[in-house]
Amino acid sequence: MSEELQPRGRIEVSPVAVSSIVSEAVQRCYGVVGTVPKNFAAELADMLSTDRKRGVQIRVRNRKIIIDVYVVVEYGTRIASVAQSVKNVVRYQVEKALEMPVEAVNVHVQALRVSDFS
């Protein structure tokens, strides 16, 4: 007589926690200055405040995660390369941390920042 393993509960991870993982991953990507809100034009003044999670939106559909990241990229970097790097790093970090598949990582480049070299 073999015993069947019965689940003893479940684990839920809030979208805010996932946003934290995403934000930390994005900040490590070369060429990314920061994240910004989706409605970037309305909040240009506080573009790089300490609340980095505000530029991340998380949705879960059919037990898969969909991530939208709104970023500012450093002028002079290859935008396509930076965006692809963000996609790869975010997908890897979230799947590694949660052991849950990421369906999509959508990177929205909202602006370019020109550094003052004077």
N, C-alpha and C positions, 0 to 999 in steps of 0.2 A: 504494500500500500504506500504509494508515494504521496507526499504532501505537495500541494500546489501552492506556489508563492502568491500571496494575496497582497495587493498594494495597501500600504498603511497610511496613505495620504498623498498629497501632491505638492509640488513646488511651483510657486508662481513668482515670476520676476516682473517687476513693474516696468512700464515704459520709461520711467525716469531713470531707473537703474541701467537699462539698456542705453539710454541717451548718454549717461556718464561714461560708459565703455566706449561708445562711438566718439564722444568729445575728446577723450584722452588719446584715442588712436589718431584722430584727425590732427591734433596739435603736434604730433610727431612726424607728420608728413612734410617733406621738403617742399617749399614753395607756398605753403598755406600760411597766411597771416592770422586768420581766425575764422570763426563762424559768425554768421549774422542771421537775424530773423528772416523768415520767408518774405515778409513785407518790408524788405530792406529800405526802400525809398522813404518810408515813414519814420524810420528809426536810424537814419544815417548818423546823427549826432553821437549816439552812444555805441558806435560800431564795434568797438572791441572791449566791452565791459567784462567784468569777471564772470558773468553768467554765460559760460560757453555752451551750455546745453540748449540755449534758445534757438540755435541754428540747426537743430536736429529734430526730425519728426519720425516717429516710430509707428508702424502699423503691423498687426499680426493678422494674416489671412491663411486659413487652412493649415495652421500650425507652422507657418513659415513667416519670417520677418521681412518686412519691406522698410527700407531706411531711406529717408531723404535728408541730404546734408547741404546746407547753404553756406558757401565759403567765400572768403576774400583771398585772392591769390596775389603773390608778389609780382609786380610788373617785371618783365624780362625773362620769366620762367616760361617753359612750354606748357601752356594751359592744358592741353590734351594729356600730356604726361603726368602733370600734377593730379588731374582728375582721375586718371587711371590708377595712379598710386593710392589715392584716397579710397577708391573702390576696393582695391585689393587688400589694403591694410585693414579697413573697417570690416570687410567680410571675414577675414582671417581671425581678427580679434574677437568679434562677436560669436562666431561659430566655436572658437576655442573656449571662450568663457561659458557659453550657455549650452553647448552641445545640441544646438538647434539650428536647422538650416536657414540661411539667409537667401530669400528669393531674389531680392534686388537691392542694390545700393545705387541710388540716383544722386549724382553730384551736380549741384546747381551753382555755377560760378556767378556770384552776384556783383562782384566788382574787382578791380585791380588796385593794388596800392603801390604807389611810386615812392620809393625811399628817398629821403633827402640825404645826399652824399656830400653836402657842403660842410 
